């Protein structure tokens, strides 16, 4: 199952990319997807993005739990490329599920191959 970052949703919405397998999101990425329309309720693209996220099965939205928080904490000291905390939370969720993370964000893509104890290295699908 491929985990989506918000930039990957943007590409799906403009027909520039479509995952070839089932997809899911972290609750952090989900929150980002629906937040935009709260800030700019008149923006058609943000409305479509929020609608896309809200149509996902709730079982495909993974909460930020204690195990993921531990992975996030381990990633944080090795922060590179200007990632923000939410980028690391999204990456930690994908790592915890041993899932590739689809993104068009170069800062997030810089985490390709990062590994934490007991988990496979993060696979980034850089789409664009």
C-alpha positions as CSV (number, residue, x, y, z in Angstrom):
1,X,0.0,0.0,0.0
2,X,1.4,3.4,-1.0
3,X,1.2,6.3,1.5
4,X,0.4,9.6,0.0
5,X,1.8,13.0,0.8
6,X,-0.2,16.0,-0.1
7,X,1.9,16.8,-3.1
8,X,1.0,13.4,-4.5
9,X,-2.7,14.2,-4.1
10,X,-2.1,17.4,-6.1
11,X,-0.7,15.4,-9.0
12,X,-3.6,12.9,-8.9
13,X,-6.1,15.7,-9.0
14,X,-4.5,17.2,-12.2
15,X,-4.1,13.8,-13.8
16,X,-0.3,13.8,-13.8
17,X,0.1,10.6,-11.7
18,X,-2.0,7.8,-10.4
19,X,-0.8,5.1,-8.0
20,X,-0.9,1.6,-9.4
21,X,-1.9,0.1,-6.1
22,X,-4.0,0.9,-3.1
23,X,-3.1,4.0,-1.1
24,X,-3.4,5.3,2.4
25,X,-2.4,8.5,4.3
26,X,-1.1,9.4,7.7
27,X,-3.5,11.4,9.8
28,X,-1.0,14.2,9.6
29,X,-1.1,14.3,5.8
30,X,-4.9,14.0,6.0
31,X,-5.1,17.0,8.3
32,X,-2.9,19.0,5.8
33,X,-5.3,18.0,3.0
34,X,-8.4,19.2,4.7
35,X,-6.8,22.2,6.3
36,X,-6.3,24.2,3.1
37,X,-10.0,24.5,2.4
38,X,-10.6,25.9,5.9
39,X,-8.1,28.6,5.1
40,X,-9.2,29.3,1.6
41,X,-12.8,28.1,1.2
42,X,-13.1,29.6,-2.2
43,X,-10.2,27.8,-3.8
44,X,-11.5,25.0,-6.2
45,X,-8.3,23.0,-6.0
46,X,-8.3,22.9,-2.2
47,X,-11.9,21.9,-2.2
48,X,-11.1,19.0,-4.5
49,X,-8.1,18.0,-2.4
50,X,-10.2,18.0,0.8
51,X,-13.0,16.0,-1.0
52,X,-10.4,13.5,-2.2
53,X,-9.0,13.0,1.3
54,X,-12.5,12.8,2.9
55,X,-13.5,10.1,0.4
56,X,-10.8,7.7,1.6
57,X,-11.9,4.8,3.7
58,X,-11.2,5.7,7.4
59,X,-9.2,2.4,7.6
60,X,-6.8,4.0,5.1
61,X,-6.0,7.0,7.5
62,X,-3.3,5.9,10.0
63,X,-3.3,7.7,13.3
64,X,-0.1,9.1,14.8
65,X,0.3,6.7,17.7
66,X,3.0,6.0,20.3
67,X,5.0,3.6,18.0
68,X,5.0,6.1,15.2
69,X,6.0,8.9,17.7
70,X,9.0,6.7,18.6
71,X,10.1,6.5,15.0
72,X,9.5,10.3,14.6
73,X,11.8,10.9,17.6
74,X,14.5,8.7,16.1
75,X,14.2,10.5,12.7
76,X,14.3,14.0,14.3
77,X,18.0,14.3,15.2
78,X,19.0,13.2,11.6
79,X,16.8,15.9,10.0
80,X,18.1,16.9,6.6
81,X,17.0,19.0,3.7
82,X,14.9,21.4,5.7
83,X,12.1,18.9,6.6
84,X,9.6,20.2,9.0
85,X,8.2,18.2,11.9
86,X,5.1,17.3,10.0
87,X,7.2,15.9,7.1
88,X,9.0,13.6,9.6
89,X,5.7,12.6,11.1
90,X,4.4,11.6,7.7
91,X,7.6,9.7,6.9
92,X,7.5,8.0,10.3
93,X,3.9,6.7,9.6
94,X,5.0,5.3,6.3
95,X,8.1,3.7,7.9
96,X,5.9,2.1,10.6
97,X,3.7,0.5,8.0
98,X,6.6,-0.5,5.8
99,X,5.0,1.4,3.0
100,X,6.5,3.5,0.2
101,X,5.7,7.2,0.5
102,X,4.6,9.0,-2.7
103,X,5.6,12.7,-2.8
104,X,6.5,15.5,-5.1
105,X,8.2,17.4,-2.3
106,X,12.0,17.5,-2.6
107,X,12.5,18.1,1.1
108,X,10.5,15.0,1.9
109,X,12.1,13.0,-0.9
110,X,15.5,13.6,0.7
111,X,14.4,11.1,3.4
112,X,14.7,8.2,0.8
113,X,16.5,5.3,2.4
114,X,16.4,6.6,5.9
115,X,16.2,3.8,8.4
116,X,15.4,3.4,12.1
117,X,16.1,0.4,14.3
118,X,13.8,-2.5,13.6
119,X,12.3,-1.1,10.4
120,X,13.0,-1.3,6.7
121,X,14.5,1.8,5.1
122,X,11.9,4.4,3.8
123,X,11.2,4.0,0.1
124,X,10.3,7.3,-1.5
125,X,8.4,7.3,-4.8
126,X,9.2,10.7,-6.2
127,X,6.4,11.5,-8.5
128,X,6.0,14.4,-10.8
